[in-house]
Amino acid sequence: MVLNNTVAETLVPFEKVLETYDPAMGLEVHVELNTNTKMFCGCPTGFGAEPNTQVCPTCLGLPGAMPAVNRKAVESAIRIGLALNCEIAEWCRFARKNYFYPDMPKNFQTSQYDEPIAFNGYLDVEVEGETVRVEIERAHMEEDTGKSTHVGGATGRIHGADHSLVDYNRAGIPLIEIVTKPILGTAEKAPLVAKAYVSALRDLIVALGVSDARMDQGSIRADVNLSLAPKGSGTLGTRTETKNVNSLRSVERAVRFEMSRHAGILDAGGAILQETRHFHEDTATTSAGRPKSDAEDYRYFPEPDLVPVAPSREWVEELRGTLPEPPPVRRARLQAEWGFADLEMRDVVNAGATELIGATVAAGAAPQAARKWWTAEIARRANETGVELAEVGITPTQVAEVQALVDARTINDKLARQVFEGLYAGEGTPAEIVEKRGLALVSDDGPLIAAIDDALAAQPDVAEKIRGGNLGAAGAIIGAVMKATRGQADAARVRELLLEKLA
C-alpha cells in the first residue's frame, strides 16, 4: 500500500524518527569540469552565454556527427579519483543511457555504466570533532544535459506552464558523477554528515582546480538518496532521491525533511514510493518528481562511436604527482599558522570560511580579525539572507580594507558594521562609505573634552572614584561620551583624556 498523505499529515519530529528507524544515505554529486571545450566536441563551455550559441551537430546529437573524448576531462577525472583514494581503471568505456528528456536532444546520455574511470575510494569528513569515513563506490565520466525553462506557471516547473524554452549550451559539458556507497550508522548526525561530505568534496574539487564548484550556478550539485529501516534491523529501506540540491544548507535540510516524511508514511502503515523528489528552498520541503527507474530500465549499452579509455600507469602516476595538499592537512597547517584554537578553527570550517579567511589574510588583515568578521558579522548576514558565505557579496579584499580602517583607528568595530551594511548595498569602497556616511571617529580633542566634561558633570561621584584609584569607573564616563557622539568617539583617546584630566 502506498499512501499519498500530505506533508502536514505525515511529518514526524526529527528526534522521534530516530527512536524507531535507522537512516541510510547515498549521495550522488555531479561536478561540472572547467574544461575549455565540451566532453565530446569542441564547443566552448563559458557560463552565461546567449542561449543556444554554444552548440554543434555533435552535442545536439544530429545524425552523422561523431564524438571524440576530451583528454583534459579524462585527466581531471583521474585526478579526482586519485584524490578520493580510488583505484583508476586500466581500461574503461562509455555507454549510452537511454531515456527521453527534452533537454537531451540525442535521446540518450553518453555516460559510464559498469566500467567507471575510478572506483572503490573514500573521503574522510569531520563532523562535530569526529572523523566519518564516507566510502566512494565510483566516480564516472558523463556529459551534462541542456537546461529547460518553464514559462507561465506559478512554480517554475512544467506543471501549469504555458510553454517551455530549451537552452542546449549546457548539453555536453563534461561531468564527473561521484557516487557513495550506502552511508550507515550516522543516526541523528545524518543531515550533518551529508552536509560535511558535500562540503569536503567541494573543498577538494576547488583545491584540485578542476571546477569552480559554484553550487549557486549548478557546477556542483547533489542528489540526496535517503531511506529508513526499522531500528536495528540491519536492512535498507526503499529510497527516494532528492535531485539537484544546490547548497550545503539545503543538503542538510533535505535529509532532515525526508527522514521526517518517510517516518510519517511508515508509521501510518504506508510504503515509500521509489521516486525522485524536488527540493524547495523556500520551505525546506520536497515534492514528488517521477518514479525512479532502476539501472536496467535505462537500457545501457556500450557507446559504439567512442573508443575505450585506457590510461597508462605512467600517466596516472604522473597525475598523482600533481595532487595538491589535501584540504584537511592544509587546514591543520593553517590553524597552526593563524594561531587559532581548536574551537575557533572548527567554527571556521563549519562556516565554510577557510578559503575566505586565507584570502583576507593574504590581502593584509590579521588572522584573528579576518576570523572575527567572516564567522560573526558576515556569517550573520549569510544566515539572514539564506545564502552561502561566499555568496554574500563581500570580497576578502573588502574585509581587509575595513579592518585596515579599524587598525588605523579611522573607525571602530561598531562603525565597521555600518561599513559592511554599505558594502551590501553597493555604496562603494569601504573608504568611500566611511566618507559618505560620515562614520569617521571623532579625533579632535576639543569635542571629546567637552563631552567628557558634560559626562563628569552628570555623574560627579565617578570623578572621585577614579581619583581614589578605581579606574574601572572610567567606563561610565567613556560610555556616556560614546553615547553623546553616537559611537564615533575614539574610546582609547577618551580614556587617555579622562585620566589626564583627573590626574
N, C-alpha and C positions, 0 to 999 in steps of 0.2 A: 504494500500500500504506500502510495506517495501522497503526502499531504501538501496541499497548496496553501498553507497558512500564511497569514500576513505577518510582516516583520514584527509589528507591535504585539501580536499574539504569541509569538514563538521565542522571542529573545529571553535567554536565561542569564542572570547576572554572572559575570566572568568568574568570580570566585566560586560560585555554585557549580559551574561547569566542571571544575577540577575535582569536585567531590565524587563525581560519577564517571568521568571519562578521562582517557589519556589522548592528548593531541598528537598527530603526526603531520609533519610538514614536508613539502618538497618545493624547492624554489627553482624556477627557470628564468635565468637572467639573459636578456638579449643585449648585446653590446654592438653598436654601430662602429665600425672601424673608420679611422680618419684617413683612409687612402685617398689619393687624388682622383682615382677613377673607380668605376663600379666593379662588382665582383667578376663579371664575365664579359665586360665590354669596356670601351674607352670613354664612356660618358663621364663628365665631371660630377662631383658629389657635393658641391657647395650648398650650404643650408640657406634657405630663404630666397632662392631664385624664382623668377616668374614661373607659374605652373606650366608643366609640360614643355619646358625649354631645354631640359637635360635628358633627352631620350633618344633612342636609336632603334633600328629594327631588332637588335639583339635583346635589349632589355624590355622591349614591347612584345617579344616573342613572335615576331612576324615570320611567316613561312620562309624557309631558306636561310635564315640568319644562323650563324654558327658562333657559339660562345667559346671563350678562352679564359682560363683561370688566371686571376690576378696574383702574381707572385708575391707582391707586398702583403696581400691579405693572408696568404698562406704563412708567410713569415710571422705576421702578427699573431696568427692563431697558434703557431708553435710556441712563441714567446709566452702567450697567455697560459698555454698548457704547462709549460715548464714552471712558470711562476706559481701555478696551482698544484705543483708536485705531481703532475700527471705523467703517465707513460705516453710517449709520442709514437704514433703508428708508423711502422716502416712502409706500409702500403695501405692506402685507403681510397675511396672513390665517392663520387657524388651519386645521388639518387633523385628521382622525380617523386615528389609528394603531391598526390593528385587531389585537388579539391577545387570548388568554384568560389572565388571571391571576386567581386567586381574590380577590386584594386590589384588583382594579379592577372594581367591580360593573357598570360600564357596558358592559364587554367591549370597550371601546376607550379610548384615552387621547387627550385633546384636547391637541394639540401643534402645532408648526410643522414643516413638511417642507422644501420648496424655496423658501419665502418667509420667511426669518427676519427678525426685527426688526433685527439687527445682523450685519455680515459684514466680512470682509477686514480684520482688525486684527492687532495684535501685542502681546506683552508681553516686555520685556527682563528677564532674571533674572541674578543674579550667582552664579557657580559658581567657587569657588576663585580669586577675584580676577579672573575673566574674565566678560565680558558675553555671554550667549547670548540671541539673539532667537528667541522662540517665536511662530510665526505662528498667528493665530486664523482658523479657517475661518468660524465663525459663532457667534453667541450667540442662542439662540431661547427663546421662552416656552413653557411647558407646565405641566401640573399633576402633583402627586405622586400616588402610589398609596397604598392603605391599608397596613397592616402585619400580617403573619401571624406567629403564634407557634405553633410545633410542639411538642406536649407528649408526653412519654413516651419519646422516643428518646435515644440516648446523645450525639448530636452537636448537638441543637437544630435539625436540618434535617428536612425532611419524610420522608426515608427512615428507616424504623424508628419513626416517631412513632405514638402511639396515636390522636391526634386533633389537630386544628388549631383555633386561635382567630383570628378576624379582627377587627381594630380599624380602623374606617373614619374615625377622626378625622383622619388624615393625608391621606386621599383629597381631592384638590382644593387642597391647599396650593400656592401659586404657586412654581414652579421656573424658574430660568434654567439651561439647559444650555449650557456653553461648550465648544466643540469645537475642538481644534487641527488644523492641517494636519500631515502626517507630519513628525516631528522626526527629522532625519537628521544624520549626521556627528558624533554625540556619543561614539561608541566606548565607552571604559571609563568615561566620565563619565555615561553614560545614566541610571543609577539616581540620581545626584546631580542631574542636570538635571530629572528628573521630580519629585523632592522639592522642589527650589528653585522650580520652576514653581508647584506647588500652594501652596507657602508664600507666594510672591509674590502669587499670586492671592487667597489668603486675606487677606493684609495689605491688599490693595486693596479687597476686599469690606468688611472691617471699617472701613477709612478712609471708604468711601462711606456707611456706616451703613445698608446695605440688608439686612443679615442679621447674626445674631450669629456666624455662621461657626463654630459649635461642631462639630468633627468627631466628638467623642465622642457627640453627640446626633443625628448624621446630618444636620445642617443644611447641611453641605458635605461632599460625598463624591466620590470619584474612581473612574472606570472606567479601567483601565490597559490599553491596547492595545499589544501587543508582537509584533514579527516579526523573523526573522533572514533575511538573504540572503547568498549566497556573497560573501566579501570582494572588494570592488572591482567587483562585477557591476553596481551601479547600479540594481538591481531591488528590488522589495518582495516579501517572503515572505508566506506565509499567517499571518494574525494570530490571536491569542487575546485575549479581553477579560476581564480580571480585574475583577469587579464590586464596587462599593461598598466600596472600600478607605477606611478611615476614620481614618487617622492619617498624618502625614508620614513617620514611620519605616516604616510599612507600605508606603507608596507606593514608597519606595526598595527595600525588601526584595522587593516583588512583582516589580519589574522585574528585579532581580538573579536571583531564583529562576526566572522564566520564561525568561530568557536561557539559564541553565544547563540547564533542562529541554528547551527547544527544541533546543539543540545536541546533547543526548544522543539525541533521536529522529532528527535529521537525520544525525548521524554513523553511526547504526545503519542508515541507508538507509530510514528511515521518512518519513512525511509528517505535517505538522502538521494536526490537525483544527481547522477554524474553529469555535470554540465559546466560550461564556462559561465563566469559571472562578471558583471560590470561593477567597478568601484566608483562611488560618488563622493568626491572630495568635500562637498558642502555638508553632507550629512554623515560621512564616515560609514556609509552602509553599502550593501551590494544589491544588485538585482540580476535576475536571470538573463543569461545570454542565449546560448544554444546547447542542445545536448552534446556532450563531449564524446567524440569518436575515439575508439581505440586505434592503435597504430595500424592494424590490418585494414581498417576502413579507408585508410589513405592510399592503399594500393601502391605502395612504394615499388619501384623497380629501378635498376641501375641506369643512370643517365648515359644514353648512347653517344652523345655528342661531345663528351669530355673524357680525356684520358685520365687514368688514375693518378693520384698524387703519391709520390714515393720519395720523401725527403731523405737525403743521405745522412748517415750518422755523423759525418764530419760537419755538415751544415747545422744539424741540431746542436752539436756541442759548441759550434761557433756562436749560435744564437744564445745558448745557455750563458756564455761569457758576457753577453750584453745585458743580462738582467740587472735591474737596479737593486739598491739596498732594500730589503723587504720593509714595508711600512712599519710593522711593529718594532723592528730593530732600529729603524730611523727615529721612531717616537721615543724609544728609550734613550737614544743618543741626544735627541733634542731636549728631553726632560733634564738630562744632566747639564747640558749647555745653558739652558734657561734658568736652572735652579728652581724648578717647580717641585712642590711636594707631590706625593703620590695622588692625594685627593685633588689637587689643582690640575694635575695632568689628566686625571680621569674625567674631570669636568670638561676639560678642553676637548678630549677625544669624544665624549658623549655629545658635545655641542657641534662636533664636526668642524672645529676651529683650528686644527693643527696647521694646515697649509696657510690659512689666513693669517694666523699669528706669525708664522715663519716669514710671510711676505711683508708683514707690518714691521717686524724686527729688521728685515733687510732694508726697509725704507727709512730706518733710523730711530724707531721707538725702542724703549727698553722693554724686555720680555714681559715683566710684570704689568707694565702699563698696557701693552698690547693685549695681554690676557684679560685684564680688567674690562676693557671696552668690549671685546668680542664676546666674552661669556656672560656679561651682565647687560650693559646698555643695549648693545646691538642684538644680542640674543633675545632680550625682551621684545624688541621691535619685531624680530622674526616670528616669535610666538604669537604676537598680537595680529600679525598680518597673514599667518599661516604659510610662510614660505621658508625655504632653506636659508641658512645663514649667509651663504654666498650669493643669494639672490635678493638680498635686502636692498641693494643699490648703493652700498658704501664700499669703497675700494680700500685695500690695505694702505695705499699711499695717502688717502684722505685721513685715515685714522692716525697715521704717523704725523701728518700735518697738524691735526687737532692736538695731539699730545705735545708736539713742539711748542704750540701756543701756551699750553699749560706749563711746560717746563720753563718757558720764558716769563712766566707769571703775567702774561697778557690776559689770560682768563684763568678761572679755576675749574674744578671738576663740575660744579653745578652749572656754570655758564657753558662748559663744553657740551653738556647735554642739549642745551639750546642750539649750539652749533650743529650738532647731529640732526636736530629737527630741521634746520635749514638745509642740510645736505639731502635729507629725504625729500624735501620739497624742491630740490634742484635750484637753490638760490645762489649757487656759485661755489667758489673755493672756500675753505674754512676761514682764511683771512678776510675774504670779501664779505662773508656772513657776519663776522665779528664787526666789521666796519658798518655794514648796512643796518644791523640790528642794535648797534651801539652797546656791544657787550663787553668792551674792554674794561678791565679792572680800574678802579679809581686809584691812580698812582700819586696824585698831588697830595702832599702832606696837609695842606690847608684845609680842604674839605674833611679829611679824616680827623684832624684835630678838633674841628668844630663838632663833628658827630660824636667824638669821644667826650667832649665837654658836656654835650646835651645828655649823653647816657649817664655820666657821673652825677649830673645834677638830678637826674630822675632816680638814681639809686645811690644816695650819699653814703650808705653803710658799706658799700662794696670797696670804696677807696680805702677805708680804714682796715678792712680785711686784707687787702693787698699789701698795704704798708706794714701790717702785722706779720707778713710772711706767707699768707695764704694765696699763693699765685694762682691756684685753681679758680679763685673767684674772678679772675680776669675774663673767664669765659662768658660771664653775664654781660660784661661791657662789650666784648667782641661781638657777641650775638646781637646786641642792640644796634651796634654800628652796622653789622651786615644787613639787619632788617631795614635800617634807615636808608641804606644805599642800594636796596633791592638786590643784595647778594653781590654787588660789584666792588666791594672793598677788598683789598688785599689783606686777608686775615693776619698773615705773618707781620706785615708792616703795622697794622693796627695794634698788635700786641707790643711790638717794639716801641711805638709812640706812647702807648699807655704806660708801660713800665718806666720809660724815661720821664714821663710827666709826674709819676708818683714816687720817683727815686728820692 
